[in-house]
Amino acid sequence: MKLLLIHTGGTIGMAPGPDGLHPAPGLVETALAARLPKGTDLVAEVFAPLRDSADVGPAEWNRILTLMADHPGRAVLLTHGTDTLAYTGAALDQALAGSGRRLVICGAMVPLGMGGDAEANLDLAVTALAEPGAGVFLALGGALLPAGSLAKTDSHAPDAFTALPQPAPVPRVPHPAPFDENKRLAILSLSPGIPAAMLEAALEVLDAAVLRVFGAGTMMSDPAIVASVARATARGCRIRAVSQCLRGGLEPGAYAAGAALWSAGVENGGLETAEAALARLWLDLSDRAPRTIA
């Protein structure tokens, strides 16, 4: 097997220190090498400095994809912290759609060598990497999950992630750095009593936004809120709605309270997680080729 390790950081590769857990150079590489079948051709690419996943975003997504492009034909093991893993999973799943590459993400809630979940997760990842077929997966908590459909649903448990039904990603023209790091995107969430001025100010500085709305697709009837959203879409800010509910997605037309969303030019994210919707918007805005909005 030809394997590429991309070690970005995260709890799996940390060790105790005087001020708490900190990155331990070589820990992941040593543990992985001990688990690989004899004859495995391993190339390791290690981020320097190693990243807490709170600091992982489009620049790091691009770096991961560039490293993959630099090492074609290899299965890929990506180590990653769990806090933003769902974002990275969605981003890579969509960016690699149709590429034929197999990538397995591995993280842990407890570092290697501390009697937690890290060793079992790494064992699962090595087994999954030897299996055929393209795709992006997460090996964690005893399960191999599709990485493009993740929601982190527990901040401490070993099985911290839930995989939710998602539409198939749109195949894209391969590019080693497909995320435009100069684009300004964010996830915004409606809440009762949200000031229209706050929403307007946020949308004013964004190129696109994921808007987490209520239930099956409703929002407050406040004319100022509706006008803020309509002005943003009119000036070209793409807004893609997703449900604040974990399951079920959106159903435009089900409630009159949702009519203002769609009349204001908001896109229907359907079943998409907020992470998947963000990745989709970022890729769409970074894509130089025209694309039909679904």
N, C-alpha and C positions, 0 to 999 in steps of 0.2 A: 504494500500500500504506500502511495505517495501522500504525505500529510503535511499541511501547513498549520502551524500553531501561531495564532495571533493573540498575544497576551496583553490585554488592555489594562488589567488591574482587577480590583474588586476584592471582596472578603475572602474568596477562595485562596488567594495568594498572599494573605497577611499573616503576621505573627505578633504575639504580645510584645510590648515594649514598655518603657517606664511611663509613657503618657497614653497607653492604650494600644489598640491594634494599629499596625503600620505595614506598608508593603514590604515583603521579604523577597529580595532578588533571588532567582533560581529555584524557589520553592515549587512553583507550578511545573517548570521544565523538568525538574528531577522526578517529581511524582508521575508526570506523564510518561517519561522515558521508561520508568519501571513497569508500566502497564502495556506498552506497545508490543505487538507481535514481533518476533524476531525477523529481521530483514526490512522493517519499516524504514522508509526514506523520509526523515523528518527535517523540515526547515522551520526554525523558530524566528518569529518577528516579535520583538518585545517593545512596547511603548516605553519611552523614557522622557519624562517620568511616568510611572504607572498612574493610571487615572482612577479616582473615585468615580463611580458611575454618575454621580451628580454633575460631573464636569464633562460628560460625554454628550455630544450633539452632532450637528451636520458636519463639522470639520473632522470629527473622529469617524463618522460614517464614511465620509469620502476617503479617509486614510485607509480604513479597512478594505474598501472596495479597490483602491489603488494597489494595495499589497496583494490582493487576490489576483488582480490583472497581471501583476509582476510575476506571479507563480501559477501559470495556467495548468489545468489538468490535475490539480491536487484537491483532495478533500480538505476541508478547513475546520479546525477547532478554534473557536473564539471564546476566550474567557472574558467575563463581564460581571460587574456588580449588579445586584438585583434591582436597585432603586429605579433606574431608567431602562432596564432591560426590555420592557415591553415596547418602548419607543424604538430602540435599536432593532429589535426583532421585526417590527413592522416596516421600518425603513429598509432593512436589508432584504426582507422577503419581497418587497415591491421592486426594489432596484435590481434584484437578481432574477426576477420572473422571466422565464424563457432562456436563461443563460446555460442551463444544464449543470450548474455547480451544486455541490452538496456542502452545506455548512451546518455545524452543530454548535450551539452556544452552551457554555457550561458555566454555572455560577454556584454559589453556596451561601447558606445562612451562617455557617460556622467554618472557620479556616481549616485548611489541611493540617493534620497532626493534632487536632484538638478534640477528637472523639465525636465529631458531628457528622454532617451530611456530605462533606466535600469529597471524601474518597469514593463513596457510592455514586455520586453524581459524575465524577471523572470516569469511573468504570463504565457507567451507562453511556457516556459520551463516546468512549473508545469503541464500544460495541456498535453503537449507532453509526459511527463513521465508516465502519467496514461494510455496512449494508448498502445495497444498490439504490439508485434513484436520486434525482435532484430534489432540492428543497432546502428550506431553512428551518431548523428545529431547535428546541430547548430541551436539554437533558437535566432534569432537576426533580427532586422529590420522588424518585422512583418511576417517573413517567417521561416519555418522549412526546413533547407537545409541538404543534405547529407554531413557529415563532411569530408568524404574522398575525396571530389572533389572540394575543395574550392580554390579560389584565392582572395586575398584581393585587391579590385580594387578601393577603395577610402579610403583616410586617415582620413576623418572626417565625412562622411555621415552616418546616422543610418543604412542604408542598404549597409554596406561597402563590403560585400562579394558577389561573383558570383560563382554559382555551375556550373562546366564544366563536360561534359560527360567523364566518366572514365571506364576503364575495371573493371570487378568485382574483388575484392581482392582475393588472393589465400588463402584458409583456411590453417591454420598452427597448429602445435601441441601446445596446450595452455602452456604458461610458464609465471610465474608471473613477470619475468624481462627479456624480450626477446631481449633487445637492448644491445649489447656489447659496454660498454662505453669506451673501449680501442681502438675501431676501429676509423680510421681517414677518414672522408668523408667530401665532400664539394660540393657545386654547383658552377660551373665555367661557364662563358659566353663568347662566341666568340664576337669580335667586330673588325671592320675594322682596320688594322694596328697593331693588338695585337702582341707583341714580342714573338717569339717562345721560347726564353729563359725564359720568365715569365711563360708561360704555362707549360714548361718542369719542372721548379722549383716547381710549385704547384703540378703537378702530381707526382713528385718524392717523396713527403712526404705523399701521400694519399693511402689508401687501395682501395678506389673506389671514383668515381666522377660522378655527373650528369653534362652533358655538354649541355648547351643551345646553339643550333645551329640556323642557319638562316632558315626561311620559312618552306618548306615541308621537309627539311633535306639536307641542303647544307653547305659547308664550303669553305674557301679560298683554292686556289690551291698551296699555299706556301709550297714548299717541306720540309722546316724546321718545319712548324706546323704539317704537316702530319706525319713526322718522329717522332716528340715528342709524338704524340698520339699513334703511332704504338709501340714505345718503351715501353710506359706505359702499354699497354695491354699485350705485350709480357712478361713482368715481373710479370703479374698477377693482375695488377690494373684494376678493372672492371670500364668501362666507359659506361654510359647509356645516350643516346642522347634524348633530348626533344626539341620541337620547342620554339623559343622565342615569337611566336605568341600565343595569348590567346586561339584561337580556330583553329581547323583543323588538328592539329597533324602532324606527319611525314608520308611521302610516299617514302620509299626507291626505287630507280630506276627511279623516276620521272625526276631527273635532273642529268646530268653528273657530275655537281659540287658536288654531294653528294657521288659519288662512292668511294672517298678516305676514307670517314667515315667508311663505311661498310667493305672495304678491310683492314682497320687498326684494325678491331676487335671490333668496337664500337657497343653496343647493341641498338636496336630500341625501344625507349620508347613509340612510337605510340602516343596515345592521352594523355598520362600521364602529369599531371602538374609536375613542378620541385619538389614540395613538396612530391607528391606521389612517384615519382621516387626515391627520397632520402630515404624515408621510406622503400621502397621495397629493395633497395640495402642494407640498414642497417640491415634489418631483414635477408636477404639472407646471408650476411657475418657473422651474429651472430648465424645462424642456424647450429647446429652440424650435422644435417641429410643432405645427399646429395640431391641436387635439380636440376632439369633440367632448364636451362636458356631459357626463351621464348623471 
